[in-house]
Amino acid sequence: MTITQLPFCSRVDIGVVRQIVAGVLCTFLMLDNGLHEGWSTSMIPKLMGGDDPIQVTSKQSAWVINYLSVGGVTGPLLALYLMDKIGRKWSIICAAIPKTGSWLCFALANDHSILYLGRFFAGVGSGISLCVIPIYIGEVTDKRTRGPLSTFIALMNNVGILIAYVLGLYLSRVSLSIICIWIPSIFLVLFIWMPESPMYLRKVHKVARAESVLRWTLGKEDISQEMDEIEKIVSNEPANCFVNAYVSVKEIVQRRGTRKAFRIIIVLFTSLVFSGIPAILSYQTNIYSQAGMKVSTNISVIITGVAIVFAGVICVSLVKFTGKRKLLLISAPTTTGCLVALAIFFLLQSLGVDITVVNWIPMVFVILYVISYGVGLDSIAYSYQGEIFPDSIKSFAAMFCALYYSFLSILIVKIYQELADVFGIHAPLWIFIIATLINWLLIYVIVPETEGRSLSQIQKQLHEEKTTTKVLKKSASYIFS
């Protein structure tokens, strides 16, 4: 008896089960991404407060945080080369190597420069995985599972952040590193059994293997229609990654729909970072301690981590019913409102106003802030990334998104650290407020709804609809009617 003949499999589509297994194992590496994002929140206070053999200054702490993004700039460039050279699957596996090296650096470090190196390695691995994982999921799944599994990228990342908060606040740097090094190791053991992308296999002329993988992932024998679609895509895509990059830039310049896709993704990723999330999550222990709360700072940080995961679950649950655009339009203003409350609190504190009676405000509004951010701005940008670009430039677009995110993260963390040191915590928060309000308006004007539409319908929409003109006319009709 084969596995497909088992009673359980007769009631469940075995193709869907296999796609879920491949997708979940693939996104398991995002746990490590989250661990590195959450690492700085729990470790920076120890590095600055005398609880670790290594001590760093305020400026050095900013670079400990930022070297993750510096490595994140290198990772996508490697991913662009590796995806076409060794395939999607082995590129993701390669991402686990620098991730493992980073935990070794953290465990063995006796100087802040080794911490910089470890954060750089972590950034390289995170940059590769964040580039390749969305593409791998898109190529080994079909429309039945692609959407939910894509949202798992942000959800698993958020779970990793929560684990880093819980463990990091109560364990030493060395102990945390010894535990966390098992994540990429377990990933390697499990994911190595998963198939390569059929798109890549066809691209390197391994047609028989591509057909075999398609039959496995779809759970059916007749895969002629799917192979025809792959043939059309591969026939229009250059084999060389650097030629592909040149063609991608050329297509951006020449095609209105592709230019529009890049405008959308720039707005979404700017909103993602300029909401201030990289800085606020990294420095939240400092925010809580400066507020002088009676509640333990450690407990507050853990509650924030739970809120991040909770927000991701809400997003996954609602997006099919509300659509992506509506969640974005709700998320941006509520995030702004929470930032306003935080900015006013710390502004009054800097002016010498006695606000000890309301020193609970930072904890409450940071938690509301991450929920508001997580419901829309956090994961939906990555969903659009996987949908709005034609297949011929998806690799280049993924590289661009990861590079853009890393550059902005470096900028935001440095802006926060410099302004907070000189003027107080409220100063960078006002910048985040203005930026998020502007991005809210740009989302309303530029970003279309894509939920419930096929990839071909989305491409048709981008090339034919003048969304900006349409939205402005609709808004004018409401105002002047």
C-alpha positions as CSV (number, residue, x, y, z in Angstrom):
1,M,0.0,0.0,0.0
2,T,1.4,3.4,-1.0
3,I,1.0,6.6,1.1
4,T,-1.7,8.0,-1.2
5,Q,-3.8,4.9,-0.7
6,L,-4.0,5.3,3.1
7,P,-7.5,6.2,4.5
8,F,-6.4,9.6,5.7
9,C,-5.0,10.5,2.3
10,S,-8.2,9.5,0.6
11,R,-10.0,12.3,2.4
12,V,-7.2,14.9,2.1
13,D,-5.6,16.2,-1.0
14,I,-2.1,14.8,-0.7
15,G,-0.8,17.6,-3.0
16,V,-2.0,20.2,-0.5
17,V,-0.4,18.3,2.4
18,R,2.9,18.1,0.6
19,Q,2.9,21.8,-0.3
20,I,2.2,22.7,3.3
21,V,5.0,20.5,4.5
22,A,7.5,22.1,2.0
23,G,6.3,25.6,2.8
24,V,6.3,25.2,6.6
25,L,9.8,23.6,6.6
26,C,11.0,26.3,4.3
27,T,9.7,29.1,6.5
28,F,11.2,27.4,9.6
29,L,14.4,29.2,8.8
30,M,12.5,32.5,9.3
31,L,12.5,31.6,13.0
32,D,16.2,32.3,13.0
33,N,15.6,35.6,11.3
34,G,13.3,36.5,14.1
35,L,15.7,35.4,16.8
36,H,18.3,37.8,15.4
37,E,15.8,40.6,15.2
38,G,14.8,40.0,18.9
39,W,18.4,39.4,20.0
40,S,19.3,43.0,20.2
41,T,16.3,43.9,22.4
42,S,17.3,41.5,25.1
43,M,21.1,41.7,24.8
44,I,21.8,45.5,24.3
45,P,20.7,46.4,27.8
46,K,23.1,43.7,29.2
47,L,25.9,44.9,26.9
48,M,25.4,48.5,28.1
49,G,24.4,47.9,31.7
50,G,27.3,45.7,33.1
51,D,25.5,42.4,32.9
52,D,27.8,41.0,30.2
53,P,31.6,40.6,30.1
54,I,31.5,42.8,26.9
55,Q,30.5,46.4,27.4
56,V,29.5,48.8,24.6
57,T,28.7,52.5,24.3
58,S,25.5,54.0,22.9
59,K,27.1,54.5,19.5
60,Q,28.6,51.0,19.5
61,S,25.2,49.5,20.5
62,A,23.6,51.2,17.4
63,W,26.2,49.4,15.2
64,V,25.6,46.1,17.0
65,I,22.0,46.5,15.9
66,N,22.9,47.9,12.4
67,Y,25.4,45.3,11.4
68,L,22.4,42.9,10.9
69,S,21.2,45.3,8.2
70,V,24.7,45.7,6.8
71,G,24.9,42.0,6.2
72,G,21.3,42.2,4.9
73,V,22.7,44.3,2.1
74,T,25.2,41.6,1.1
75,G,22.8,38.7,1.3
76,P,20.5,39.7,-1.5
77,L,23.4,40.2,-3.9
78,L,24.6,36.7,-3.1
79,A,21.0,35.4,-3.5
80,L,20.7,36.8,-7.0
81,Y,23.7,34.8,-8.1
82,L,23.0,31.6,-6.1
83,M,19.4,31.2,-7.1
84,D,20.4,30.8,-10.8
85,K,23.6,29.0,-10.1
86,I,22.7,26.3,-7.6
87,G,18.9,26.6,-7.4
88,R,16.3,27.9,-4.9
89,K,16.5,24.9,-2.5
90,W,20.3,25.0,-2.1
91,S,20.4,28.8,-1.9
92,I,18.1,28.5,1.2
93,I,20.3,25.8,2.6
94,C,23.4,28.0,2.1
95,A,21.6,30.8,4.1
96,A,21.8,28.5,7.2
97,I,25.6,28.4,7.0
98,P,26.3,32.1,8.0
99,K,23.4,31.9,10.4
100,T,25.2,29.1,12.2
101,G,28.4,31.1,12.1
102,S,26.7,34.1,13.7
103,W,25.7,32.1,16.8
104,L,29.2,30.8,17.1
105,C,30.5,34.3,17.1
106,F,28.0,35.4,19.8
107,A,29.0,32.4,22.0
108,L,32.8,32.9,21.6
109,A,33.0,36.7,21.5
110,N,35.2,38.6,23.9
111,D,35.1,42.0,22.1
112,H,32.4,44.1,20.5
113,S,34.1,43.6,17.1
114,I,33.3,39.9,17.2
115,L,29.7,40.8,17.9
116,Y,29.7,43.0,14.8
117,L,31.0,40.1,12.8
118,G,28.3,37.8,14.2
119,R,25.6,40.3,13.4
120,F,27.0,40.7,9.8
121,F,26.9,36.9,9.3
122,A,23.3,36.9,10.6
123,G,22.4,39.6,8.2
124,V,23.9,37.8,5.2
125,G,21.9,34.6,6.0
126,S,18.7,36.6,6.7
127,G,19.1,38.5,3.5
128,I,19.5,35.4,1.4
129,S,16.6,33.6,3.1
130,L,14.3,36.7,2.8
131,C,15.0,36.9,-0.9
132,V,14.7,33.2,-1.8
133,I,12.0,31.8,0.5
134,P,9.1,33.8,-1.0
135,I,10.2,32.7,-4.5
136,Y,10.6,29.1,-3.5
137,I,7.1,29.1,-1.9
138,G,5.7,30.7,-5.0
139,E,7.2,28.0,-7.3
140,V,6.5,24.8,-5.3
141,T,2.9,25.7,-4.4
142,D,-0.3,26.5,-6.3
143,K,-3.1,29.0,-5.7
144,R,-4.7,26.8,-3.0
145,T,-1.8,27.2,-0.6
146,R,0.4,30.0,-1.9
147,G,-1.3,32.9,0.0
148,P,-1.5,31.3,3.5
149,L,2.0,29.9,3.2
150,S,3.4,33.3,2.1
151,T,2.0,34.9,5.3
152,F,3.9,32.3,7.3
153,I,7.1,34.2,6.4
154,A,6.2,37.1,8.7
155,L,4.4,34.9,11.3
156,M,7.4,32.6,11.8
157,N,9.7,35.7,12.0
158,N,7.5,37.1,14.7
159,V,7.5,33.8,16.6
160,G,11.3,33.9,16.5
161,I,11.3,37.5,17.9
162,L,9.1,36.3,20.8
163,I,11.4,33.3,21.5
164,A,14.4,35.7,21.6
165,Y,12.6,38.0,24.1
166,V,11.6,35.1,26.4
167,L,15.0,33.4,26.4
168,G,17.3,36.4,26.0
169,L,15.9,38.3,28.9
170,Y,16.7,35.5,31.4
171,L,19.7,33.8,29.8
172,S,23.3,34.9,29.2
173,R,24.6,35.7,25.7
174,V,26.5,32.4,25.6
175,S,23.6,30.3,26.8
176,L,21.2,31.9,24.3
177,S,23.7,31.3,21.5
178,I,24.1,27.6,22.4
179,I,20.3,27.1,22.3
180,C,19.7,29.1,19.1
181,I,22.4,27.5,17.1
182,W,20.1,24.4,17.0
183,I,17.5,26.2,14.8
184,P,19.5,26.4,11.6
185,S,20.9,22.9,12.4
186,I,17.4,21.4,12.7
187,F,16.4,23.2,9.6
188,L,19.2,21.7,7.6
189,V,18.3,18.2,8.7
190,L,14.6,18.6,7.8
191,F,14.7,20.8,4.7
192,I,17.3,18.9,2.8
193,W,14.7,16.3,2.0
194,M,12.4,18.8,0.2
195,P,12.3,19.1,-3.6
196,E,14.0,21.7,-5.7
197,S,11.7,24.3,-7.5
198,P,10.3,22.8,-10.7
199,M,10.8,26.2,-12.3
200,Y,14.5,26.1,-11.7
201,L,14.8,22.5,-12.8
202,R,13.2,23.3,-16.1
203,K,15.4,26.3,-16.5
204,V,18.5,24.1,-16.3
205,H,17.0,21.6,-18.7
206,K,16.2,18.9,-16.2
207,V,12.7,18.4,-17.6
208,A,12.1,14.9,-16.2
209,R,13.0,16.0,-12.7
210,A,10.8,19.1,-13.0
211,E,7.9,16.9,-14.1
212,S,8.5,14.5,-11.2
213,V,8.5,17.4,-8.6
214,L,5.3,18.8,-10.1
215,R,3.6,15.4,-9.8
216,W,4.8,15.2,-6.2
217,T,3.8,18.7,-5.1
218,L,0.4,18.7,-7.0
219,G,-0.5,15.1,-6.1
220,K,-1.6,14.2,-9.6
221,E,-0.3,12.6,-12.7
222,D,-1.5,15.0,-15.4
223,I,0.7,18.0,-15.1
224,S,0.7,19.1,-18.8
225,Q,-1.0,22.4,-18.1
226,E,1.4,23.3,-15.4
227,M,4.4,22.4,-17.5
228,D,3.1,24.5,-20.3
229,E,2.9,27.5,-18.0
230,I,6.5,26.9,-16.8
231,E,7.7,26.6,-20.4
232,K,6.2,30.0,-21.2
233,I,7.8,31.6,-18.2
234,V,11.3,30.0,-18.7
235,S,11.3,30.8,-22.4
236,N,11.1,34.5,-21.6
237,E,13.7,34.5,-18.8
238,P,17.4,34.9,-19.3
239,A,19.6,32.1,-18.0
240,N,22.3,34.4,-16.7
241,C,21.6,36.3,-13.4
242,F,23.5,39.4,-14.5
243,V,21.8,39.4,-17.9
244,N,18.5,39.0,-16.0
245,A,19.3,42.0,-13.9
246,Y,20.0,44.1,-17.0
247,V,16.7,42.9,-18.6
248,S,14.9,43.7,-15.3
249,V,16.1,47.3,-15.3
250,K,15.3,47.7,-18.9
251,E,11.8,46.3,-18.3
252,I,11.3,48.7,-15.4
253,V,12.1,51.7,-17.6
254,Q,10.0,50.6,-20.6
255,R,6.9,49.0,-19.2
256,R,4.3,51.1,-17.3
257,G,3.0,48.2,-15.3
258,T,6.4,47.2,-14.0
259,R,7.2,50.9,-13.1
260,K,3.9,51.0,-11.2
261,A,4.8,47.7,-9.4
262,F,8.0,49.3,-8.2
263,R,6.3,52.4,-7.1
264,I,3.9,50.3,-5.0
265,I,6.6,48.2,-3.4
266,I,8.7,51.3,-2.6
267,V,5.7,52.9,-0.8
268,L,5.0,49.7,1.1
269,F,8.5,49.0,2.2
270,T,9.0,52.6,3.1
271,S,5.9,52.4,5.3
272,L,7.2,49.1,6.7
273,V,10.5,50.7,8.0
274,F,9.6,54.4,8.5
275,S,6.9,53.4,11.0
276,G,10.0,53.1,13.2
277,I,9.6,49.4,14.0
278,P,13.4,48.4,13.7
279,A,14.4,51.1,16.2
280,I,11.4,50.8,18.6
281,L,11.7,47.0,18.9
282,S,15.5,47.2,19.4
283,Y,15.3,50.0,22.0
284,Q,12.1,49.1,23.7
285,T,13.8,48.1,27.0
286,N,15.3,51.6,27.1
287,I,11.8,53.1,26.3
288,Y,10.2,51.2,29.2
289,S,13.0,52.0,31.7
290,Q,12.9,55.7,30.9
291,A,9.2,55.7,31.4
292,G,9.8,54.6,35.0
293,M,7.2,51.9,34.9
294,K,6.4,49.8,38.0
295,V,5.8,46.7,35.8
296,S,9.0,44.7,35.2
297,T,10.7,45.7,31.9
298,N,11.3,42.1,31.1
299,I,7.6,41.3,31.4
300,S,6.7,44.3,29.2
301,V,9.1,43.1,26.5
302,I,7.6,39.6,26.5
303,I,4.1,41.0,26.3
304,T,5.2,43.0,23.3
305,G,6.5,39.8,21.7
306,V,3.2,38.0,22.3
307,A,1.4,41.0,20.7
308,I,3.6,40.7,17.6
309,V,2.7,37.1,17.1
310,F,-1.0,37.8,17.9
311,A,-1.1,40.5,15.3
312,G,0.4,38.1,12.7
313,V,-2.4,35.6,13.4
314,I,-5.0,38.3,13.1
315,C,-3.6,39.3,9.7
316,V,-3.6,35.7,8.4
317,S,-7.2,35.3,9.6
318,L,-8.6,38.6,8.2
319,V,-6.8,39.1,4.9
320,K,-9.1,36.8,2.9
321,F,-12.2,38.6,4.1
322,T,-11.0,42.3,4.2
323,G,-8.4,42.3,1.4
324,K,-4.9,43.6,1.7
325,R,-5.5,47.3,0.9
326,K,-8.1,47.8,3.6
327,L,-5.8,46.3,6.3
328,L,-3.1,48.7,5.2
329,L,-5.4,51.7,5.3
330,I,-6.5,50.6,8.9
331,S,-3.0,49.7,10.1
332,A,-1.2,53.0,9.1
333,P,-3.4,55.5,10.9
334,T,-3.7,53.4,14.1
335,T,0.1,52.9,14.1
336,T,0.4,56.7,13.8
337,G,-2.0,57.3,16.7
338,C,0.0,55.1,19.0
339,L,3.3,56.9,18.0
340,V,1.6,60.2,18.8
341,A,0.7,59.0,22.3
342,L,4.3,57.9,22.9
343,A,5.8,61.1,21.5
344,I,3.5,63.3,23.7
345,F,4.4,61.3,26.8
346,F,8.2,61.6,26.3
347,L,7.9,65.3,25.2
348,L,6.1,66.1,28.4
349,Q,8.7,64.1,30.4
350,S,11.5,66.0,28.7
351,L,9.8,69.3,29.7
352,G,9.8,68.3,33.4
353,V,6.1,67.6,33.7
354,D,5.3,65.1,36.4
355,I,3.7,62.2,34.5
356,T,4.5,59.3,37.0
357,V,0.8,58.7,37.4
358,V,0.5,57.7,33.7
359,N,3.8,56.0,33.3
360,W,1.9,52.9,32.0
361,I,1.3,54.8,28.7
362,P,4.5,53.6,26.9
363,M,3.9,49.9,27.6
364,V,0.2,50.1,26.6
365,F,0.9,52.1,23.4
366,V,4.0,50.1,22.3
367,I,1.8,47.0,22.6
368,L,-1.0,48.6,20.6
369,Y,1.6,50.0,18.2
370,V,3.0,46.5,17.3
371,I,-0.5,45.1,17.0
372,S,-1.5,47.9,14.6
373,Y,1.7,47.5,12.7
374,G,1.5,43.7,12.6
375,V,-2.1,43.6,11.3
376,G,-1.2,45.4,8.1
377,L,2.1,47.0,7.5
378,D,4.3,44.1,8.7
379,S,3.4,41.1,6.4
380,I,1.3,42.6,3.6
381,A,4.3,44.2,2.0
382,Y,5.8,40.8,1.4
383,S,2.5,39.5,0.0
384,Y,2.5,42.3,-2.6
385,Q,6.2,41.6,-3.4
386,G,5.3,38.0,-4.4
387,E,2.3,39.1,-6.5
388,I,2.8,42.3,-8.4
389,F,6.0,41.5,-10.4
390,P,6.1,39.5,-13.6
391,D,8.0,36.2,-13.3
392,S,10.8,37.5,-15.5
393,I,11.9,40.1,-12.9
394,K,10.9,38.4,-9.6
395,S,14.5,37.5,-8.6
396,F,15.7,41.1,-9.3
397,A,12.7,42.5,-7.4
398,A,13.3,40.3,-4.4
399,M,16.9,41.5,-4.3
400,F,15.8,45.1,-4.6
401,C,13.2,44.8,-1.8
402,A,15.8,43.1,0.6
403,L,18.4,45.8,-0.2
404,Y,15.9,48.6,0.2
405,Y,14.7,47.3,3.5
406,S,18.2,46.9,4.8
407,F,19.3,50.4,3.8
408,L,16.3,51.9,5.4
409,S,16.7,49.9,8.6
410,I,20.3,51.1,9.0
411,L,19.1,54.7,8.5
412,I,16.1,54.5,10.9
413,V,18.1,52.9,13.7
414,K,20.9,55.5,13.4
415,I,18.4,58.4,13.2
416,Y,16.7,57.1,16.4
417,Q,19.9,56.6,18.3
418,E,21.4,60.0,17.4
419,L,18.2,62.1,17.9
420,A,17.2,60.2,21.1
421,D,20.7,60.8,22.6
422,V,20.6,64.5,21.8
423,F,17.0,65.6,22.1
424,G,15.2,62.7,23.8
425,I,13.0,59.8,22.7
426,H,10.2,62.0,21.5
427,A,12.3,63.6,18.7
428,P,12.7,60.5,16.4
429,L,9.0,59.6,17.1
430,W,7.8,62.8,15.5
431,I,9.7,61.9,12.3
432,F,8.1,58.4,12.3
433,I,4.7,60.0,12.8
434,I,5.1,62.4,9.8
435,A,6.5,59.6,7.6
436,T,3.7,57.2,8.4
437,L,1.0,59.8,7.7
438,I,2.6,60.6,4.3
439,N,2.8,56.9,3.5
440,W,-0.8,56.4,4.5
441,L,-1.8,58.9,1.9
442,L,0.4,57.3,-0.7
443,I,-1.0,53.8,0.1
444,Y,-4.5,55.2,-0.5
445,V,-3.6,56.8,-3.8
446,I,-1.1,54.3,-5.3
447,V,-1.7,50.8,-3.8
448,P,-4.4,48.7,-5.5
449,E,-6.3,45.7,-4.1
450,T,-4.9,42.3,-5.3
451,E,-6.7,39.9,-3.0
452,G,-8.7,37.2,-4.8
453,R,-7.1,37.9,-8.1
454,S,-4.9,35.6,-10.1
455,L,-1.3,36.6,-11.0
456,S,-2.4,37.2,-14.6
457,Q,-5.3,39.4,-13.5
458,I,-3.0,41.5,-11.3
459,Q,-0.6,42.0,-14.2
460,K,-3.4,43.1,-16.4
461,Q,-4.7,45.5,-13.7
462,L,-1.2,47.1,-13.3
463,H,-0.7,47.6,-17.1
464,E,-4.2,48.8,-17.9
465,E,-5.7,50.6,-14.9
466,K,-4.6,54.1,-14.0
467,T,-5.1,53.5,-10.3
468,T,-3.9,56.9,-9.1
469,T,-6.2,58.8,-11.4
470,K,-9.1,56.5,-10.6
471,V,-8.7,56.9,-6.8
472,L,-8.4,60.7,-7.0
473,K,-11.5,61.0,-9.1
474,K,-13.4,58.8,-6.7
475,S,-12.2,60.9,-3.8
476,A,-13.2,64.1,-5.5
477,S,-16.7,62.7,-6.2
478,Y,-17.1,62.1,-2.4
479,I,-15.9,65.6,-1.5
480,F,-17.7,67.7,-4.2
481,S,-20.9,65.7,-4.7
